[in-house]
Amino acid sequence: MSANPTVEEITAYLAEDLGSGDVTAALIPAATRASATVVTREAAVLCGKAWFDAIFHRLAADIVIEWQVDEGDYVEKDSVLCRLHGPARALLSGERTALNLLQTLSATATVAKRYADAVAGTGCKVLDTRKTLPGLRMAQKYAVSCGGCHNHRIGLYDAVLIKENHIIAAGSIELAIKNARAMTDLMVEVEVENQDEFEQALRASPDRIMLDNFSLQDMRAAVATNAGKLELEASGNIGLDNIREIAETGVDYISIGALTKNIKAIDLSMRISLER
């Protein structure tokens, strides 16, 4: 996943806040120069430097940003993240949008690190989902990888994921998988909710089977029955309190919607001072 936002994305982020122009920053003389310092008020994994930089450089190409930490670094509370120097108007106008992006992506990376650490040594990979914040799909998926977890499909176009309603519409698990194989060379995954559906899916040979809300006992049984033939993914009601024991059942992947949707923005502060 790329760490570089597009020009169109940066334009949209700024337009949301600036609209027809920053009427408050206009009170400051255009020639005024300023410095700023960004500090984190809580421990976090830093993520989103490229988005932060792009916001300010779109407003003023001569803004200088001096980062004190690297992308993906774990930073302690009250750490200085970066210092900025440039036109005061641009620093003020870009502050909120830049911080919104940095604190949201850092929050995503921080949560991802907690989940990655929780399964360390098991051989199981933690995946994100499509439950991302609107307009931030690619950015959050990048942040997930920055925190040490992995990306599932990006959208509805780069992998087939057959769920309950698809199976009903197709007529059966076997027919749904058969139709998918005839249609595309993309990865085909099917979601199952019980042992009977699992066995049907196993016979139809998709690339991966998602075990949705399986008990630990049923997951272990599925892993044993599968015997390494297909990839297995666990999903549903999984959190930091139980992810380790699920990983230890032998499943290959665990998908977690909370990586991107249940996040709390990291508390960041930006303080500006005039340059004399």
Secondary structure, DSSP 4 states (H G I P E B T S, - for coil): --S---HHHHHHHHHHHHTT--TTGGGS-TT-EEEEEEEESS-EE---HHHHHHHHHHH-TT-EEEESS-TT-EE-TT-EEEEEEEEHHHHHHHHHHHHHHHHHHHHHHHHHHHHHHHTTTS--EEE--S-PPTT-HHHHHHHHHHTT-B---SSSSSSEEE-HHHHHHHSSHHHHHHHHHHH-SS-EEEEE-SHHHHHHHHHH--SEEEEET--HHHHHHHHHHHTTSSEEEEESS--TTTHHHHHTTT-SEEE-THHHHS-----EEEEEEE--
